[in-house]
Structure formats: C-alpha cells, structure tokens
Amino acid sequence: MTTFYSPTYFCNFCEREFEAGDNCYSQEAALNKAKELMYHKAVHICDNGHIGVGIFTGFERVDIGD
Ligand SMILES: [Zn+2]
C-alpha cells in the first residue's frame, strides 16, 4: 500500500476544494510542509473560467493499493 499526503486548498471564489502543489510521501514530511504552507494561497481556475484564490486547509491522506 502506498500512502501520500495531498496539499488541499479551499477556493474562496467558488467554495470548492482543490489540490495544488507536490504530494508528500511521509507523515513527517507533510507535517513539516504544513507548517510552511499554513498561510499559503493558491490560484484556482473555477468553473466558467473564473479565477479564484484559495487558502491552504491541510493535507488529505490518500491510500492506494491493497
Ligand atoms: Zn474556484
């Protein structure tokens, strides 16, 4: 099983979650990166071509495989 942590943002314009940036492959790496991204923002291309700005909300843990 492979586990990774995907940086997740919440778009303030369209109020959807989206992912941006590189995944982390250990909990420790994600924890350290979360401290760095805490006040980070990312641009989101919303439906209809709007461009929104989202705030970092955390890392989503993703498990792949069996
Ligand atoms: Zn958006």
PDB file of the backbone (N, CA, C, O) and the ligand in Angstrom, with CONECT records:
HET     ZN  A 101       1
ATOM      1  N   MET A   1       0.843  -1.198   0.000  1.00  0.00           N
ATOM      2  CA  MET A   1       0.000   0.000   0.000  1.00  0.00           C
ATOM      3  C   MET A   1       0.879   1.248   0.000  1.00  0.00           C
ATOM      4  O   MET A   1       1.865   1.336   0.732  1.00  0.00           O
ATOM      5  N   THR A   2       0.505   2.189  -0.819  1.00  0.00           N
ATOM      6  CA  THR A   2       1.225   3.463  -0.865  1.00  0.00           C
ATOM      7  C   THR A   2       0.359   4.544  -0.225  1.00  0.00           C
ATOM      8  O   THR A   2      -0.830   4.663  -0.520  1.00  0.00           O
ATOM      9  N   THR A   3       0.959   5.304   0.627  1.00  0.00           N
ATOM     10  CA  THR A   3       0.255   6.411   1.262  1.00  0.00           C
ATOM     11  C   THR A   3       0.943   7.713   0.886  1.00  0.00           C
ATOM     12  O   THR A   3       2.166   7.839   0.951  1.00  0.00           O
ATOM     13  N   PHE A   4       0.125   8.673   0.494  1.00  0.00           N
ATOM     14  CA  PHE A   4       0.712  10.000   0.316  1.00  0.00           C
ATOM     15  C   PHE A   4      -0.241  11.066   0.839  1.00  0.00           C
ATOM     16  O   PHE A   4      -1.408  10.798   1.124  1.00  0.00           O
ATOM     17  N   TYR A   5       0.278  12.265   0.956  1.00  0.00           N
ATOM     18  CA  TYR A   5      -0.469  13.369   1.534  1.00  0.00           C
ATOM     19  C   TYR A   5      -0.554  14.479   0.498  1.00  0.00           C
ATOM     20  O   TYR A   5       0.458  14.993   0.022  1.00  0.00           O
ATOM     21  N   SER A   6      -1.777  14.829   0.167  1.00  0.00           N
ATOM     22  CA  SER A   6      -2.010  15.762  -0.931  1.00  0.00           C
ATOM     23  C   SER A   6      -2.422  17.139  -0.395  1.00  0.00           C
ATOM     24  O   SER A   6      -3.422  17.250   0.316  1.00  0.00           O
ATOM     25  N   PRO A   7      -1.661  18.183  -0.729  1.00  0.00           N
ATOM     26  CA  PRO A   7      -1.990  19.523  -0.224  1.00  0.00           C
ATOM     27  C   PRO A   7      -3.323  20.023  -0.788  1.00  0.00           C
ATOM     28  O   PRO A   7      -3.520  20.058  -2.003  1.00  0.00           O
ATOM     29  N   THR A   8      -4.217  20.402   0.092  1.00  0.00           N
ATOM     30  CA  THR A   8      -5.579  20.754  -0.283  1.00  0.00           C
ATOM     31  C   THR A   8      -5.871  22.209   0.058  1.00  0.00           C
ATOM     32  O   THR A   8      -5.451  22.722   1.095  1.00  0.00           O
ATOM     33  N   TYR A   9      -6.602  22.856  -0.843  1.00  0.00           N
ATOM     34  CA  TYR A   9      -6.950  24.271  -0.682  1.00  0.00           C
ATOM     35  C   TYR A   9      -8.460  24.429  -0.803  1.00  0.00           C
ATOM     36  O   TYR A   9      -9.144  23.583  -1.381  1.00  0.00           O
ATOM     37  N   PHE A  10      -8.966  25.523  -0.251  1.00  0.00           N
ATOM     38  CA  PHE A  10     -10.384  25.848  -0.372  1.00  0.00           C
ATOM     39  C   PHE A  10     -10.499  27.165  -1.127  1.00  0.00           C
ATOM     40  O   PHE A  10     -10.008  28.201  -0.679  1.00  0.00           O
ATOM     41  N   CYS A  11     -11.154  27.106  -2.276  1.00  0.00           N
ATOM     42  CA  CYS A  11     -11.285  28.304  -3.106  1.00  0.00           C
ATOM     43  C   CYS A  11     -12.330  29.244  -2.515  1.00  0.00           C
ATOM     44  O   CYS A  11     -13.479  28.859  -2.301  1.00  0.00           O
ATOM     45  N   ASN A  12     -11.922  30.461  -2.260  1.00  0.00           N
ATOM     46  CA  ASN A  12     -12.838  31.452  -1.688  1.00  0.00           C
ATOM     47  C   ASN A  12     -13.837  31.983  -2.711  1.00  0.00           C
ATOM     48  O   ASN A  12     -14.846  32.588  -2.349  1.00  0.00           O
ATOM     49  N   PHE A  13     -13.554  31.757  -3.971  1.00  0.00           N
ATOM     50  CA  PHE A  13     -14.446  32.261  -5.015  1.00  0.00           C
ATOM     51  C   PHE A  13     -15.593  31.295  -5.269  1.00  0.00           C
ATOM     52  O   PHE A  13     -16.761  31.677  -5.191  1.00  0.00           O
ATOM     53  N   CYS A  14     -15.261  30.038  -5.574  1.00  0.00           N
ATOM     54  CA  CYS A  14     -16.318  29.075  -5.928  1.00  0.00           C
ATOM     55  C   CYS A  14     -16.625  28.106  -4.781  1.00  0.00           C
ATOM     56  O   CYS A  14     -17.506  27.255  -4.897  1.00  0.00           O
ATOM     57  N   GLU A  15     -15.893  28.245  -3.680  1.00  0.00           N
ATOM     58  CA  GLU A  15     -16.126  27.438  -2.475  1.00  0.00           C
ATOM     59  C   GLU A  15     -15.992  25.937  -2.727  1.00  0.00           C
ATOM     60  O   GLU A  15     -16.769  25.132  -2.214  1.00  0.00           O
ATOM     61  N   ARG A  16     -15.000  25.586  -3.521  1.00  0.00           N
ATOM     62  CA  ARG A  16     -14.696  24.179  -3.750  1.00  0.00           C
ATOM     63  C   ARG A  16     -13.291  23.869  -3.254  1.00  0.00           C
ATOM     64  O   ARG A  16     -12.421  24.738  -3.192  1.00  0.00           O
ATOM     65  N   GLU A  17     -13.100  22.598  -2.904  1.00  0.00           N
ATOM     66  CA  GLU A  17     -11.755  22.159  -2.556  1.00  0.00           C
ATOM     67  C   GLU A  17     -10.980  21.829  -3.819  1.00  0.00           C
ATOM     68  O   GLU A  17     -11.546  21.343  -4.798  1.00  0.00           O
ATOM     69  N   PHE A  18      -9.700  22.093  -3.791  1.00  0.00           N
ATOM     70  CA  PHE A  18      -8.848  21.680  -4.900  1.00  0.00           C
ATOM     71  C   PHE A  18      -7.461  21.375  -4.377  1.00  0.00           C
ATOM     72  O   PHE A  18      -7.086  21.763  -3.271  1.00  0.00           O
ATOM     73  N   GLU A  19      -6.712  20.668  -5.206  1.00  0.00           N
ATOM     74  CA  GLU A  19      -5.371  20.284  -4.803  1.00  0.00           C
ATOM     75  C   GLU A  19      -4.350  21.025  -5.647  1.00  0.00           C
ATOM     76  O   GLU A  19      -4.539  21.206  -6.850  1.00  0.00           O
ATOM     77  N   ALA A  20      -3.282  21.444  -5.020  1.00  0.00           N
ATOM     78  CA  ALA A  20      -2.227  22.162  -5.730  1.00  0.00           C
ATOM     79  C   ALA A  20      -0.892  21.881  -5.056  1.00  0.00           C
ATOM     80  O   ALA A  20      -0.809  21.770  -3.833  1.00  0.00           O
ATOM     81  N   GLY A  21       0.132  21.771  -5.858  1.00  0.00           N
ATOM     82  CA  GLY A  21       1.467  21.567  -5.311  1.00  0.00           C
ATOM     83  C   GLY A  21       1.825  20.097  -5.208  1.00  0.00           C
ATOM     84  O   GLY A  21       1.052  19.218  -5.590  1.00  0.00           O
ATOM     85  N   ASP A  22       3.009  19.853  -4.685  1.00  0.00           N
ATOM     86  CA  ASP A  22       3.557  18.499  -4.657  1.00  0.00           C
ATOM     87  C   ASP A  22       3.027  17.700  -3.479  1.00  0.00           C
ATOM     88  O   ASP A  22       2.828  18.230  -2.386  1.00  0.00           O
ATOM     89  N   ASN A  23       2.802  16.416  -3.721  1.00  0.00           N
ATOM     90  CA  ASN A  23       2.420  15.498  -2.643  1.00  0.00           C
ATOM     91  C   ASN A  23       3.609  15.221  -1.730  1.00  0.00           C
ATOM     92  O   ASN A  23       4.763  15.326  -2.147  1.00  0.00           O
ATOM     93  N   CYS A  24       3.321  14.869  -0.494  1.00  0.00           N
ATOM     94  CA  CYS A  24       4.353  14.408   0.434  1.00  0.00           C
ATOM     95  C   CYS A  24       4.153  12.913   0.645  1.00  0.00           C
ATOM     96  O   CYS A  24       3.026  12.420   0.630  1.00  0.00           O
ATOM     97  N   TYR A  25       5.260  12.195   0.842  1.00  0.00           N
ATOM     98  CA  TYR A  25       5.164  10.741   0.917  1.00  0.00           C
ATOM     99  C   TYR A  25       5.428  10.170   2.302  1.00  0.00           C
ATOM    100  O   TYR A  25       5.582   8.960   2.468  1.00  0.00           O
ATOM    101  N   SER A  26       5.479  11.050   3.292  1.00  0.00           N
ATOM    102  CA  SER A  26       5.510  10.568   4.674  1.00  0.00           C
ATOM    103  C   SER A  26       4.755  11.575   5.532  1.00  0.00           C
ATOM    104  O   SER A  26       4.630  12.749   5.184  1.00  0.00           O
ATOM    105  N   GLN A  27       4.259  11.084   6.656  1.00  0.00           N
ATOM    106  CA  GLN A  27       3.510  11.967   7.546  1.00  0.00           C
ATOM    107  C   GLN A  27       4.412  13.075   8.088  1.00  0.00           C
ATOM    108  O   GLN A  27       3.986  14.218   8.249  1.00  0.00           O
ATOM    109  N   GLU A  28       5.656  12.718   8.362  1.00  0.00           N
ATOM    110  CA  GLU A  28       6.597  13.702   8.887  1.00  0.00           C
ATOM    111  C   GLU A  28       6.841  14.824   7.876  1.00  0.00           C
ATOM    112  O   GLU A  28       6.867  16.003   8.231  1.00  0.00           O
ATOM    113  N   ALA A  29       7.019  14.437   6.615  1.00  0.00           N
ATOM    114  CA  ALA A  29       7.234  15.430   5.561  1.00  0.00           C
ATOM    115  C   ALA A  29       6.017  16.337   5.417  1.00  0.00           C
ATOM    116  O   ALA A  29       6.155  17.548   5.248  1.00  0.00           O
ATOM    117  N   ALA A  30       4.824  15.745   5.485  1.00  0.00           N
ATOM    118  CA  ALA A  30       3.595  16.528   5.358  1.00  0.00           C
ATOM    119  C   ALA A  30       3.430  17.486   6.533  1.00  0.00           C
ATOM    120  O   ALA A  30       2.974  18.617   6.370  1.00  0.00           O
ATOM    121  N   LEU A  31       3.806  17.019   7.708  1.00  0.00           N
ATOM    122  CA  LEU A  31       3.707  17.845   8.915  1.00  0.00           C
ATOM    123  C   LEU A  31       4.608  19.070   8.796  1.00  0.00           C
ATOM    124  O   LEU A  31       4.193  20.189   9.096  1.00  0.00           O
ATOM    125  N   ASN A  32       5.829  18.848   8.361  1.00  0.00           N
ATOM    126  CA  ASN A  32       6.758  19.961   8.187  1.00  0.00           C
ATOM    127  C   ASN A  32       6.293  20.910   7.103  1.00  0.00           C
ATOM    128  O   ASN A  32       6.393  22.129   7.244  1.00  0.00           O
ATOM    129  N   LYS A  33       5.782  20.341   6.017  1.00  0.00           N
ATOM    130  CA  LYS A  33       5.316  21.154   4.899  1.00  0.00           C
ATOM    131  C   LYS A  33       4.076  21.950   5.294  1.00  0.00           C
ATOM    132  O   LYS A  33       3.897  23.082   4.846  1.00  0.00           O
ATOM    133  N   ALA A  34       3.223  21.368   6.126  1.00  0.00           N
ATOM    134  CA  ALA A  34       2.000  22.048   6.570  1.00  0.00           C
ATOM    135  C   ALA A  34       2.342  23.338   7.319  1.00  0.00           C
ATOM    136  O   ALA A  34       1.648  24.346   7.184  1.00  0.00           O
ATOM    137  N   LYS A  35       3.410  23.295   8.105  1.00  0.00           N
ATOM    138  CA  LYS A  35       3.832  24.499   8.831  1.00  0.00           C
ATOM    139  C   LYS A  35       4.267  25.587   7.861  1.00  0.00           C
ATOM    140  O   LYS A  35       4.075  26.780   8.099  1.00  0.00           O
ATOM    141  N   GLU A  36       4.856  25.139   6.767  1.00  0.00           N
ATOM    142  CA  GLU A  36       5.330  26.077   5.746  1.00  0.00           C
ATOM    143  C   GLU A  36       4.153  26.658   4.948  1.00  0.00           C
ATOM    144  O   GLU A  36       4.156  27.837   4.595  1.00  0.00           O
ATOM    145  N   LEU A  37       3.140  25.811   4.667  1.00  0.00           N
ATOM    146  CA  LEU A  37       2.021  26.217   3.801  1.00  0.00           C
ATOM    147  C   LEU A  37       0.878  26.879   4.565  1.00  0.00           C
ATOM    148  O   LEU A  37      -0.101  27.327   3.967  1.00  0.00           O
ATOM    149  N   MET A  38       1.006  26.937   5.877  1.00  0.00           N
ATOM    150  CA  MET A  38      -0.093  27.381   6.735  1.00  0.00           C
ATOM    151  C   MET A  38      -0.793  28.659   6.259  1.00  0.00           C
ATOM    152  O   MET A  38      -2.016  28.772   6.332  1.00  0.00           O
ATOM    153  N   TYR A  39      -0.012  29.600   5.779  1.00  0.00           N
ATOM    154  CA  TYR A  39      -0.596  30.877   5.339  1.00  0.00           C
ATOM    155  C   TYR A  39      -0.493  31.039   3.830  1.00  0.00           C
ATOM    156  O   TYR A  39      -0.566  32.146   3.296  1.00  0.00           O
ATOM    157  N   HIS A  40      -0.322  29.910   3.164  1.00  0.00           N
ATOM    158  CA  HIS A  40      -0.112  29.940   1.724  1.00  0.00           C
ATOM    159  C   HIS A  40      -1.438  30.005   0.977  1.00  0.00           C
ATOM    160  O   HIS A  40      -2.454  29.487   1.442  1.00  0.00           O
ATOM    161  N   LYS A  41      -1.413  30.644  -0.179  1.00  0.00           N
ATOM    162  CA  LYS A  41      -2.593  30.693  -1.042  1.00  0.00           C
ATOM    163  C   LYS A  41      -2.238  30.115  -2.407  1.00  0.00           C
ATOM    164  O   LYS A  41      -1.075  30.114  -2.809  1.00  0.00           O
ATOM    165  N   ALA A  42      -3.245  29.629  -3.109  1.00  0.00           N
ATOM    166  CA  ALA A  42      -3.030  29.100  -4.453  1.00  0.00           C
ATOM    167  C   ALA A  42      -4.158  29.572  -5.358  1.00  0.00           C
ATOM    168  O   ALA A  42      -5.287  29.791  -4.918  1.00  0.00           O
ATOM    169  N   VAL A  43      -3.825  29.722  -6.623  1.00  0.00           N
ATOM    170  CA  VAL A  43      -4.814  30.178  -7.599  1.00  0.00           C
ATOM    171  C   VAL A  43      -5.616  28.972  -8.090  1.00  0.00           C
ATOM    172  O   VAL A  43      -5.067  27.891  -8.302  1.00  0.00           O
ATOM    173  N   HIS A  44      -6.906  29.173  -8.266  1.00  0.00           N
ATOM    174  CA  HIS A  44      -7.808  28.119  -8.733  1.00  0.00           C
ATOM    175  C   HIS A  44      -8.522  28.581  -9.991  1.00  0.00           C
ATOM    176  O   HIS A  44      -9.055  29.689 -10.049  1.00  0.00           O
ATOM    177  N   ILE A  45      -8.525  27.719 -10.994  1.00  0.00           N
ATOM    178  CA  ILE A  45      -9.338  28.007 -12.178  1.00  0.00           C
ATOM    179  C   ILE A  45     -10.691  27.359 -11.948  1.00  0.00           C
ATOM    180  O   ILE A  45     -10.830  26.139 -12.030  1.00  0.00           O
ATOM    181  N   CYS A  46     -11.667  28.172 -11.667  1.00  0.00           N
ATOM    182  CA  CYS A  46     -13.011  27.705 -11.317  1.00  0.00           C
ATOM    183  C   CYS A  46     -13.796  27.352 -12.578  1.00  0.00           C
ATOM    184  O   CYS A  46     -13.344  27.592 -13.698  1.00  0.00           O
ATOM    185  N   ASP A  47     -14.967  26.782 -12.373  1.00  0.00           N
ATOM    186  CA  ASP A  47     -15.877  26.563 -13.491  1.00  0.00           C
ATOM    187  C   ASP A  47     -16.177  27.915 -14.149  1.00  0.00           C
ATOM    188  O   ASP A  47     -16.104  28.958 -13.499  1.00  0.00           O
ATOM    189  N   ASN A  48     -16.505  27.888 -15.408  1.00  0.00           N
ATOM    190  CA  ASN A  48     -16.832  29.076 -16.185  1.00  0.00           C
ATOM    191  C   ASN A  48     -15.635  29.988 -16.419  1.00  0.00           C
ATOM    192  O   ASN A  48     -15.788  31.110 -16.901  1.00  0.00           O
ATOM    193  N   GLY A  49     -14.442  29.504 -16.077  1.00  0.00           N
ATOM    194  CA  GLY A  49     -13.245  30.280 -16.352  1.00  0.00           C
ATOM    195  C   GLY A  49     -12.928  31.351 -15.332  1.00  0.00           C
ATOM    196  O   GLY A  49     -11.980  32.114 -15.518  1.00  0.00           O
ATOM    197  N   HIS A  50     -13.698  31.428 -14.258  1.00  0.00           N
ATOM    198  CA  HIS A  50     -13.351  32.368 -13.204  1.00  0.00           C
ATOM    199  C   HIS A  50     -12.011  31.979 -12.603  1.00  0.00           C
ATOM    200  O   HIS A  50     -11.620  30.812 -12.631  1.00  0.00           O
ATOM    201  N   ILE A  51     -11.329  32.943 -12.074  1.00  0.00           N
ATOM    202  CA  ILE A  51     -10.073  32.650 -11.395  1.00  0.00           C
ATOM    203  C   ILE A  51     -10.204  33.051  -9.943  1.00  0.00           C
ATOM    204  O   ILE A  51     -10.383  34.224  -9.616  1.00  0.00           O
ATOM    205  N   GLY A  52     -10.113  32.061  -9.081  1.00  0.00           N
ATOM    206  CA  GLY A  52     -10.271  32.297  -7.652  1.00  0.00           C
ATOM    207  C   GLY A  52      -8.955  32.131  -6.923  1.00  0.00           C
ATOM    208  O   GLY A  52      -7.957  31.676  -7.484  1.00  0.00           O
ATOM    209  N   VAL A  53      -8.981  32.515  -5.649  1.00  0.00           N
ATOM    210  CA  VAL A  53      -7.817  32.324  -4.793  1.00  0.00           C
ATOM    211  C   VAL A  53      -8.251  31.484  -3.606  1.00  0.00           C
ATOM    212  O   VAL A  53      -9.260  31.757  -2.954  1.00  0.00           O
ATOM    213  N   GLY A  54      -7.456  30.447  -3.344  1.00  0.00           N
ATOM    214  CA  GLY A  54      -7.805  29.534  -2.258  1.00  0.00           C
ATOM    215  C   GLY A  54      -6.766  29.518  -1.161  1.00  0.00           C
ATOM    216  O   GLY A  54      -5.590  29.803  -1.388  1.00  0.00           O
ATOM    217  N   ILE A  55      -7.215  29.185   0.017  1.00  0.00           N
ATOM    218  CA  ILE A  55      -6.302  29.068   1.166  1.00  0.00           C
ATOM    219  C   ILE A  55      -6.000  27.595   1.451  1.00  0.00           C
ATOM    220  O   ILE A  55      -6.832  26.714   1.234  1.00  0.00           O
ATOM    221  N   PHE A  56      -4.809  27.364   1.935  1.00  0.00           N
ATOM    222  CA  PHE A  56      -4.391  26.022   2.314  1.00  0.00           C
ATOM    223  C   PHE A  56      -5.206  25.557   3.520  1.00  0.00           C
ATOM    224  O   PHE A  56      -5.302  26.264   4.524  1.00  0.00           O
ATOM    225  N   THR A  57      -5.787  24.371   3.414  1.00  0.00           N
ATOM    226  CA  THR A  57      -6.586  23.871   4.533  1.00  0.00           C
ATOM    227  C   THR A  57      -5.970  22.639   5.175  1.00  0.00           C
ATOM    228  O   THR A  57      -6.365  22.263   6.278  1.00  0.00           O
ATOM    229  N   GLY A  58      -5.012  22.002   4.514  1.00  0.00           N
ATOM    230  CA  GLY A  58      -4.390  20.837   5.119  1.00  0.00           C
ATOM    231  C   GLY A  58      -4.002  19.791   4.093  1.00  0.00           C
ATOM    232  O   GLY A  58      -4.156  19.989   2.888  1.00  0.00           O
ATOM    233  N   PHE A  59      -3.506  18.691   4.585  1.00  0.00           N
ATOM    234  CA  PHE A  59      -3.119  17.586   3.702  1.00  0.00           C
ATOM    235  C   PHE A  59      -4.160  16.481   3.777  1.00  0.00           C
ATOM    236  O   PHE A  59      -4.524  16.030   4.864  1.00  0.00           O
ATOM    237  N   GLU A  60      -4.633  16.050   2.619  1.00  0.00           N
ATOM    238  CA  GLU A  60      -5.521  14.897   2.566  1.00  0.00           C
ATOM    239  C   GLU A  60      -4.670  13.634   2.451  1.00  0.00           C
ATOM    240  O   GLU A  60      -3.813  13.531   1.573  1.00  0.00           O
ATOM    241  N   ARG A  61      -4.915  12.672   3.348  1.00  0.00           N
ATOM    242  CA  ARG A  61      -4.194  11.412   3.272  1.00  0.00           C
ATOM    243  C   ARG A  61      -4.847  10.509   2.242  1.00  0.00           C
ATOM    244  O   ARG A  61      -6.058  10.294   2.278  1.00  0.00           O
ATOM    245  N   VAL A  62      -4.053   9.984   1.331  1.00  0.00           N
ATOM    246  CA  VAL A  62      -4.556   9.115   0.281  1.00  0.00           C
ATOM    247  C   VAL A  62      -3.827   7.776   0.358  1.00  0.00           C
ATOM    248  O   VAL A  62      -2.597   7.728   0.351  1.00  0.00           O
ATOM    249  N   ASP A  63      -4.594   6.695   0.432  1.00  0.00           N
ATOM    250  CA  ASP A  63      -4.020   5.348   0.444  1.00  0.00           C
ATOM    251  C   ASP A  63      -4.343   4.658  -0.874  1.00  0.00           C
ATOM    252  O   ASP A  63      -5.497   4.617  -1.301  1.00  0.00           O
ATOM    253  N   ILE A  64      -3.326   4.125  -1.504  1.00  0.00           N
ATOM    254  CA  ILE A  64      -3.510   3.447  -2.782  1.00  0.00           C
ATOM    255  C   ILE A  64      -3.002   2.009  -2.673  1.00  0.00           C
ATOM    256  O   ILE A  64      -1.985   1.734  -2.037  1.00  0.00           O
ATOM    257  N   GLY A  65      -3.738   1.109  -3.309  1.00  0.00           N
ATOM    258  CA  GLY A  65      -3.297  -0.291  -3.321  1.00  0.00           C
ATOM    259  C   GLY A  65      -4.003  -1.101  -2.249  1.00  0.00           C
ATOM    260  O   GLY A  65      -4.946  -0.627  -1.615  1.00  0.00           O
ATOM    261  N   ASP A  66      -3.538  -2.327  -2.054  1.00  0.00           N
ATOM    262  CA  ASP A  66      -4.222  -3.193  -1.086  1.00  0.00           C
ATOM    263  C   ASP A  66      -3.331  -3.706   0.026  1.00  0.00           C
ATOM    264  O   ASP A  66      -3.793  -4.442   0.898  1.00  0.00           O
TER     265      ASP A  66
HETATM  266 ZN    ZN A 101     -12.538  28.176  -7.504  1.00  0.00          ZN2+
END
